[in-house]
C-alpha cells in the first residue's frame, strides 16, 4: 500500500480530494505520555479515492492538509470528531468547516446511547470490522499492511455510514438537529480551555472560597506547566494533591513537603517554588473576589415525583422519535427542570430539544398535560384550555 510521505504527494492528493462534495477523515494518535496528542497517521477518503498520510515522515509539510480542512466547499465527515478536531486546531490553528459527526447523527437517528463505531458500521452496512489492530502503537515504523488496512477501513466504511445517516436525516427532516450540535464542535471555545478555567474540570470536593481560590490558582499553574512541557497533567501534579494543597494551603516549600500527596523531595524540585507562589497569590486575593460555588437551589416538595414523571415522558419521547435519551437530557437536567421549570438552563429547553421534549415537559409540570396507563402502556394526554379552566 502506498503511503503519502512527501509534501508534493500530499498536495496532489488534497487537490483531488477537494473536488468531492464530502470527505471522510480519521486520525491515529498517541497521547498517553504527552499533553498534546501526537499525530501518527491521517486517513482520508472520498467516493473515488482513499489515502493514508504519514505525518511523521521526514520533511513533510501538512499545509495542504490544513488547507483542505479549511475548504468550505467540502463537508468533513468524522466519527466522534472532538479529538480529531482538537489535533487539527492545535497543529493547524484552524477549525474544519463544515463538519458532520456520524456519532452525533447516530444518536439522533435512534441507534442508542452507547453504539460503538464498529456496531454502527455493522448495522448500517452489514460489514464487520477486524479489530485485531486496534491497540497498535501508531508511532512505530514500518507499519504492517494489516495495520494500514485497519486504519484505512475506518474512513472507507465511514463513507457508507455517512451516506446512510444523511439519507435518514433528510427523510425524517432532522438535519437541523445535527446542525445545532455541529455548531458546538466548530466553536473555538470547545477546544481552547483557558488555564484559569482548568479548575472547573476538577470534582468540586471543596466549598470554602479560600480553598476554591487556591484550587483555581494551582490548577491554572498545572495547566500551563503541562502545556509548556507537553506532558499529561497528572505527570505535573495529581488531582488529589491539588485538593490537599487547597485545604492545607502551604505557604513555603517546607510546608509543601509535609503534605501526604507530595512525593518525598518534590518540594525541592524546580516546581516547588512556583507552586508555593501560586498558593500565596491565591490567598492574597481579596475575599470578595474569591470564587464561590452557587448555593444549591432548595428542592421544593414534590420535585422528586415530578422528576420521575419527566423521566417517563422522556422515555416515551425517545421511543416515539427514535432518539437516544442522553442527547436530549440526563437525570440532572430533569431534576433542574422539575425544580426550576422554564428558568432551568439546560439544553432540553432550547432548539430542537425543546421542540421535541422540553415544551411537553413544561406542560406536564404546569398540569396542561398528563400521563395515564391504558391497555398496559403509558400514554400522554394533553388538556385543552377549556378543560384546564374547569
DORO-411047 format. One record per residue (C-alpha): x, y, z. Coordinates in nm, 3 decimals. Example, Ala and Ser with C-alpha at 12.3 -4.5 7.8 and 13.67 -1.06 7.14 Angstrom:
BEGIN
(atom (1.230 -0.450 0.780))
(atom (1.367 -0.106 0.714))
***
This chain:
BEGIN
(atom (0.000 0.000 0.000))
(atom (0.135 0.345 -0.096))
(atom (0.161 0.594 0.188))
(atom (0.194 0.968 0.133))
(atom (0.526 1.077 0.280))
(atom (0.610 1.394 0.084))
(atom (0.457 1.741 0.069))
(atom (0.423 1.720 -0.309))
(atom (0.230 1.392 -0.297))
(atom (0.011 1.530 -0.019))
(atom (-0.069 1.844 -0.220))
(atom (-0.163 1.636 -0.525))
(atom (-0.391 1.411 -0.317))
(atom (-0.557 1.706 -0.143))
(atom (-0.625 1.877 -0.477))
(atom (-0.807 1.563 -0.591))
(atom (-0.991 1.515 -0.262))
(atom (-1.110 1.877 -0.269))
(atom (-1.317 1.808 -0.581))
(atom (-1.554 1.587 -0.384))
(atom (-1.872 1.700 -0.209))
(atom (-1.767 1.527 0.112))
(atom (-1.455 1.378 0.264))
(atom (-1.422 1.122 0.545))
(atom (-1.140 1.174 0.794))
(atom (-0.981 0.979 1.076))
(atom (-0.654 1.013 1.264))
(atom (-0.440 0.780 1.470))
(atom (-0.255 0.940 1.758))
(atom (-0.085 0.874 2.089))
(atom (-0.131 1.092 2.397))
(atom (-0.054 0.869 2.695))
(atom (0.279 1.042 2.758))
(atom (0.207 1.393 2.624))
(atom (-0.031 1.681 2.686))
(atom (-0.093 1.741 2.317))
(atom (-0.189 1.439 2.103))
(atom (0.099 1.313 1.890))
(atom (-0.040 1.276 1.539))
(atom (0.083 0.950 1.385))
(atom (-0.142 0.886 1.084))
(atom (-0.409 1.065 0.878))
(atom (-0.666 0.871 0.676))
(atom (-0.876 1.046 0.411))
(atom (-1.136 0.915 0.168))
(atom (-1.392 1.026 -0.088))
(atom (-1.613 0.809 -0.305))
(atom (-1.327 0.774 -0.556))
(atom (-1.006 0.794 -0.354))
(atom (-0.870 0.673 -0.019))
(atom (-0.525 0.768 0.109))
(atom (-0.305 0.741 0.417))
(atom (-0.071 1.024 0.513))
(atom (0.235 0.974 0.733))
(atom (0.272 1.299 0.933))
(atom (0.589 1.160 1.094))
(atom (0.769 1.134 0.760))
(atom (1.089 1.339 0.742))
(atom (1.039 1.680 0.582))
(atom (0.665 1.654 0.517))
(atom (0.466 1.978 0.549))
(atom (0.098 1.926 0.638))
(atom (-0.005 2.267 0.498))
(atom (-0.203 2.113 0.205))
(atom (-0.400 1.902 0.454))
(atom (-0.486 2.203 0.669))
(atom (-0.589 2.398 0.358))
(atom (-0.823 2.112 0.272))
(atom (-0.968 2.126 0.625))
(atom (-1.037 2.498 0.573))
(atom (-1.207 2.444 0.235))
(atom (-1.571 2.533 0.300))
(atom (-1.690 2.363 -0.021))
(atom (-1.613 2.015 0.120))
(atom (-1.805 1.856 0.407))
(atom (-1.562 1.697 0.652))
(atom (-1.707 1.375 0.794))
(atom (-1.576 1.239 1.125))
(atom (-1.689 0.982 1.377))
(atom (-1.654 1.111 1.735))
(atom (-1.497 1.425 1.596))
(atom (-1.378 1.611 1.906))
(atom (-1.029 1.462 1.943))
(atom (-0.959 1.470 1.570))
(atom (-1.063 1.834 1.553))
(atom (-0.858 1.914 1.863))
(atom (-0.548 1.788 1.680))
(atom (-0.627 1.994 1.369))
(atom (-0.697 2.302 1.581))
(atom (-0.374 2.268 1.777))
(atom (-0.146 2.186 1.484))
(atom (-0.310 2.390 1.208))
(atom (-0.462 2.675 1.411))
(atom (-0.798 2.630 1.239))
(atom (-1.131 2.456 1.283))
(atom (-1.262 2.238 0.997))
(atom (-1.586 2.365 0.845))
(atom (-1.839 2.241 0.759))
(atom (-1.832 1.914 0.953))
(atom (-2.058 1.613 1.007))
(atom (-2.014 1.382 1.306))
(atom (-2.165 1.037 1.247))
(atom (-2.161 0.963 1.621))
(atom (-2.398 1.254 1.685))
(atom (-2.609 1.167 1.381))
(atom (-2.639 0.806 1.500))
(atom (-2.774 0.922 1.837))
(atom (-3.029 1.142 1.662))
(atom (-3.128 0.859 1.428))
(atom (-3.207 0.618 1.712))
(atom (-2.902 0.391 1.730))
(atom (-2.898 0.405 2.109))
(atom (-2.699 0.581 2.379))
(atom (-2.382 0.375 2.352))
(atom (-2.346 0.243 1.997))
(atom (-1.978 0.196 1.904))
(atom (-1.831 0.271 1.563))
(atom (-1.794 -0.095 1.466))
(atom (-2.154 -0.162 1.577))
(atom (-2.270 0.134 1.369))
(atom (-2.082 0.004 1.064))
(atom (-2.235 -0.340 1.110))
(atom (-2.588 -0.203 1.150))
(atom (-2.570 0.036 0.854))
(atom (-2.359 -0.163 0.606))
(atom (-2.374 -0.523 0.730))
(atom (-1.992 -0.543 0.736))
(atom (-1.771 -0.647 1.027))
(atom (-1.458 -0.453 1.123))
(atom (-1.144 -0.652 1.201))
(atom (-1.042 -0.510 1.541))
(atom (-0.718 -0.703 1.592))
(atom (-0.503 -0.396 1.511))
(atom (-0.693 -0.159 1.738))
(atom (-0.418 -0.131 2.001))
(atom (-0.134 -0.060 1.761))
(atom (0.144 0.175 1.863))
(atom (0.095 0.407 1.567))
(atom (0.436 0.569 1.618))
(atom (0.617 0.253 1.511))
(atom (0.762 0.231 1.162))
(atom (0.720 0.045 0.941))
(atom (0.353 -0.033 0.992))
(atom (0.231 -0.367 0.860))
(atom (-0.014 -0.397 0.573))
(atom (-0.269 -0.534 0.819))
(atom (-0.235 -0.226 1.039))
(atom (-0.264 0.006 0.740))
(atom (-0.569 -0.182 0.610))
(atom (-0.731 -0.143 0.951))
(atom (-0.657 0.231 0.958))
(atom (-0.786 0.288 0.605))
(atom (-1.102 0.084 0.666))
(atom (-1.213 0.342 0.922))
(atom (-1.259 0.606 0.651))
(atom (-1.380 0.376 0.373))
(atom (-1.658 0.235 0.595))
(atom (-1.733 0.587 0.712))
(atom (-1.832 0.686 0.357))
(atom (-2.122 0.439 0.363))
(atom (-2.217 0.524 0.722))
(atom (-2.234 0.893 0.631))
(atom (-2.444 0.831 0.321))
(atom (-2.688 0.617 0.521))
(atom (-2.725 0.863 0.808))
(atom (-2.750 1.167 0.579))
(atom (-3.037 0.999 0.392))
(atom (-3.211 0.911 0.720))
(atom (-3.182 1.267 0.847))
(atom (-3.324 1.408 0.524))
(atom (-3.613 1.161 0.521))
(atom (-3.704 1.245 0.882))
(atom (-3.635 1.619 0.848))
(atom (-3.375 1.617 1.125))
(atom (-3.079 1.780 0.951))
(atom (-3.118 2.095 1.165))
(atom (-3.094 1.884 1.481))
(atom (-2.745 1.769 1.385))
(atom (-2.652 2.119 1.262))
(atom (-2.703 2.258 1.613))
(atom (-2.461 2.000 1.752))
(atom (-2.206 2.070 1.479))
(atom (-2.206 2.438 1.574))
(atom (-2.070 2.335 1.914))
(atom (-1.798 2.117 1.760))
(atom (-1.700 2.402 1.529))
(atom (-1.672 2.653 1.813))
(atom (-1.323 2.761 1.921))
(atom (-1.433 2.768 2.286))
(atom (-1.482 2.390 2.273))
(atom (-1.107 2.336 2.231))
(atom (-0.940 2.646 2.375))
(atom (-0.970 2.592 2.750))
(atom (-0.812 2.886 2.930))
(atom (-0.577 2.777 3.213))
(atom (-0.771 2.991 3.461))
(atom (-1.076 2.773 3.391))
(atom (-0.892 2.443 3.439))
(atom (-1.017 2.410 3.798))
(atom (-1.373 2.370 3.671))
(atom (-1.276 2.029 3.531))
(atom (-1.198 1.902 3.880))
(atom (-1.459 1.745 4.105))
(atom (-1.587 2.005 4.346))
(atom (-1.494 1.846 4.678))
(atom (-1.428 2.187 4.835))
(atom (-1.664 2.474 4.905))
(atom (-1.484 2.742 5.109))
(atom (-1.387 3.049 4.898))
(atom (-1.019 3.050 5.004))
(atom (-0.992 2.677 4.924))
(atom (-1.151 2.732 4.584))
(atom (-0.914 3.025 4.519))
(atom (-0.610 2.806 4.587))
(atom (-0.752 2.522 4.380))
(atom (-0.814 2.761 4.088))
(atom (-0.465 2.910 4.105))
(atom (-0.284 2.576 4.142))
(atom (-0.490 2.412 3.864))
(atom (-0.402 2.704 3.634))
(atom (-0.033 2.667 3.722))
(atom (-0.050 2.293 3.647))
(atom (-0.227 2.354 3.316))
(atom (0.039 2.597 3.196))
(atom (0.318 2.373 3.317))
(atom (0.172 2.066 3.143))
(atom (0.127 2.255 2.817))
(atom (0.475 2.405 2.818))
(atom (0.640 2.069 2.899))
(atom (0.394 1.875 2.678))
(atom (0.325 1.615 2.946))
(atom (-0.006 1.489 3.093))
(atom (-0.149 1.698 3.376))
(atom (-0.107 1.412 3.622))
(atom (0.262 1.396 3.541))
(atom (0.297 1.751 3.675))
(atom (0.066 1.716 3.977))
(atom (-0.206 1.467 4.070))
(atom (-0.563 1.585 4.127))
(atom (-0.554 1.457 4.487))
(atom (-0.251 1.678 4.551))
(atom (-0.440 1.983 4.428))
(atom (-0.725 1.910 4.671))
(atom (-0.485 1.866 4.966))
(atom (-0.290 2.182 4.875))
(atom (-0.617 2.376 4.858))
(atom (-0.715 2.255 5.205))
(atom (-0.375 2.288 5.375))
(atom (-0.250 2.599 5.188))
(atom (0.127 2.552 5.230))
(atom (0.296 2.893 5.225))
(atom (0.653 2.764 5.187))
(atom (0.829 2.462 5.041))
(atom (0.884 2.307 5.386))
(atom (0.509 2.301 5.448))
(atom (0.455 2.168 5.096))
(atom (0.693 1.880 5.163))
(atom (0.491 1.771 5.466))
(atom (0.179 1.701 5.261))
(atom (0.081 1.337 5.219))
(atom (0.018 1.361 4.843))
(atom (0.352 1.528 4.760))
(atom (0.631 1.279 4.675))
(atom (0.933 1.298 4.903))
(atom (1.176 1.563 4.788))
(atom (0.940 1.703 4.522))
(atom (0.915 2.033 4.707))
(atom (1.287 2.090 4.637))
(atom (1.240 2.047 4.261))
(atom (1.212 2.338 4.021))
(atom (0.833 2.310 4.053))
(atom (0.816 2.351 4.431))
(atom (0.880 2.726 4.444))
(atom (0.636 2.826 4.166))
(atom (0.366 2.608 4.318))
(atom (0.401 2.772 4.660))
(atom (0.396 3.110 4.487))
(atom (0.064 3.015 4.323))
(atom (-0.078 2.930 4.667))
(atom (0.033 3.264 4.813))
(atom (-0.109 3.452 4.514))
(atom (-0.444 3.284 4.568))
(atom (-0.453 3.370 4.938))
(atom (-0.370 3.733 4.858))
(atom (-0.689 3.773 4.655))
(atom (-0.948 3.992 4.833))
(atom (-1.218 3.781 4.993))
(atom (-1.495 3.937 4.786))
(atom (-1.311 3.835 4.466))
(atom (-1.255 3.474 4.559))
(atom (-1.459 3.214 4.367))
(atom (-1.777 3.085 4.521))
(atom (-1.998 2.796 4.431))
(atom (-2.364 2.869 4.380))
(atom (-2.576 2.756 4.669))
(atom (-2.792 2.456 4.582))
(atom (-3.145 2.552 4.489))
(atom (-3.386 2.439 4.760))
(atom (-3.578 2.136 4.640))
(atom (-3.949 2.202 4.676))
(atom (-4.185 1.934 4.795))
(atom (-4.294 1.713 4.509))
(atom (-3.988 1.782 4.292))
(atom (-3.867 1.423 4.320))
(atom (-4.202 1.290 4.198))
(atom (-4.206 1.547 3.917))
(atom (-3.858 1.436 3.811))
(atom (-3.978 1.076 3.788))
(atom (-4.269 1.183 3.568))
(atom (-4.027 1.373 3.343))
(atom (-3.819 1.055 3.308))
(atom (-4.124 0.864 3.192))
(atom (-4.209 1.139 2.944))
(atom (-3.851 1.134 2.816))
(atom (-3.868 0.758 2.764))
(atom (-4.194 0.789 2.573))
(atom (-4.045 1.068 2.358))
(atom (-3.727 0.880 2.272))
(atom (-3.920 0.566 2.186))
(atom (-4.159 0.757 1.963))
(atom (-3.895 0.953 1.773))
(atom (-3.608 0.704 1.787))
(atom (-3.361 0.940 1.954))
(atom (-3.108 0.845 2.222))
(atom (-3.220 0.981 2.560))
(atom (-2.881 1.124 2.655))
(atom (-2.889 1.353 2.351))
(atom (-3.195 1.526 2.496))
(atom (-3.141 1.529 2.874))
(atom (-2.975 1.348 3.163))
(atom (-3.101 1.294 3.519))
(atom (-2.950 1.622 3.644))
(atom (-3.124 1.812 3.363))
(atom (-3.457 1.658 3.453))
(atom (-3.413 1.745 3.820))
(atom (-3.336 2.105 3.728))
(atom (-3.645 2.126 3.509))
(atom (-3.854 1.979 3.792))
(atom (-3.722 2.241 4.036))
(atom (-3.670 2.549 3.816))
(atom (-3.920 2.493 3.535))
(atom (-3.886 2.742 3.249))
(atom (-3.583 2.901 3.418))
(atom (-3.373 2.584 3.407))
(atom (-3.060 2.647 3.200))
(atom (-3.047 2.309 3.022))
(atom (-3.020 2.207 2.658))
(atom (-3.355 2.030 2.673))
(atom (-3.530 2.368 2.687))
(atom (-3.372 2.514 2.374))
(atom (-3.358 2.446 2.000))
(atom (-3.485 2.120 1.858))
(atom (-3.477 1.953 2.201))
(atom (-3.738 2.195 2.330))
(atom (-3.949 2.133 2.022))
(atom (-3.924 1.758 2.072))
(atom (-3.938 1.727 2.451))
(atom (-3.885 2.044 2.652))
(atom (-4.218 2.209 2.577))
(atom (-4.407 1.891 2.671))
(atom (-4.205 1.865 2.992))
(atom (-4.308 2.217 3.094))
(atom (-4.672 2.143 3.009))
(atom (-4.656 1.833 3.226))
(atom (-4.527 2.041 3.518))
(atom (-4.798 2.305 3.464))
(atom (-5.073 2.045 3.463))
(atom (-5.153 2.106 3.096))
(atom (-5.054 1.751 3.010))
(atom (-5.080 1.420 3.193))
(atom (-4.962 1.061 3.174))
(atom (-5.205 0.776 3.201))
(atom (-5.186 0.398 3.193))
(atom (-5.416 0.240 2.935))
(atom (-5.410 -0.111 2.788))
(atom (-5.086 -0.193 2.967))
(atom (-4.899 0.107 2.830))
(atom (-4.835 0.467 2.930))
(atom (-4.964 0.740 2.703))
(atom (-4.963 1.120 2.701))
(atom (-5.285 1.316 2.737))
(atom (-5.284 1.687 2.654))
(atom (-5.559 1.905 2.801))
(atom (-5.727 2.181 2.606))
(atom (-5.753 2.522 2.769))
(atom (-6.124 2.487 2.840))
(atom (-6.060 2.157 3.024))
(atom (-5.784 2.312 3.232))
(atom (-6.009 2.605 3.326))
(atom (-6.278 2.371 3.452))
***
